[in-house]
Each structure stands twice: as structure tokens, then as C-alpha cells.
């Protein structure tokens, strides 16, 4: 098996937050991301599985929703079986 990561623009409605979060996201961090986005217009890309489940970047997701971004840069992780 090998991992392949490609960056694509994904519709936010096609991305899902996991039911069980591995860590607690502090509201202050989300607020800092929102302030950074307002100042620079950049948010870190989401790391998602091919099906759209967020692996990393759960804290950036609500910022993108609040800013009404229709599409968002995402790194899709695809496991290729050899």
C-alpha cells in the first residue's frame, strides 16, 4: 500500500467532521484562525479521506463555514493498494 495526496478544491457540503474528535478544539484557536483569514485571506488546507471525512483541519472547517466559502482547498488522502 502507498499513500497518495493531491490538493483539490472540495465543496464544503461534501466534507464531514468525524463523529469522535481526537482532540478538543479550543475556541481561541478557532478565533485566531478567523482573524488570520480576515487579515490574510488564507486558511490551512484540510486533510481528508477520499470519502470526505476530515482527518486534520477540523478547527478550520467552522471558520470556512462562517465565511460562507463554497469550496475549500483540501488534501485528499487516497490509499493505493498494490
Residue pairs with C-beta under 8 A, 6 or more apart in sequence:
1 79
1 80
1 81
1 82
2 79
2 80
2 82
3 77
3 78
3 79
3 80
4 77
4 78
4 79
4 80
5 47
5 75
5 76
5 77
5 78
6 75
6 76
6 78
7 45
7 73
7 74
7 75
7 76
8 73
8 74
8 76
9 71
9 72
9 73
9 74
10 46
10 48
10 52
10 71
10 72
10 73
10 74
10 76
11 70
11 71
12 61
12 64
12 65
12 69
12 70
12 71
12 72
14 52
15 46
15 48
15 52
15 53
15 54
15 61
15 72
15 74
16 51
16 52
16 53
16 54
17 54
17 58
17 61
18 53
18 54
18 58
21 58
25 58
25 59
29 59
30 59
30 62
30 63
33 43
33 59
33 60
33 63
34 63
34 66
34 67
36 42
36 43
37 43
37 63
37 67
43 60
43 63
43 64
43 72
44 57
44 60
45 57
45 72
45 73
45 74
45 75
46 54
46 56
46 57
46 60
46 61
46 72
46 73
46 74
46 75
47 54
47 55
47 56
47 57
47 74
47 75
47 77
48 54
48 55
48 57
48 74
48 75
48 76
48 77
49 55
49 76
49 77
50 76
50 77
50 78
54 61
55 77
57 74
64 72
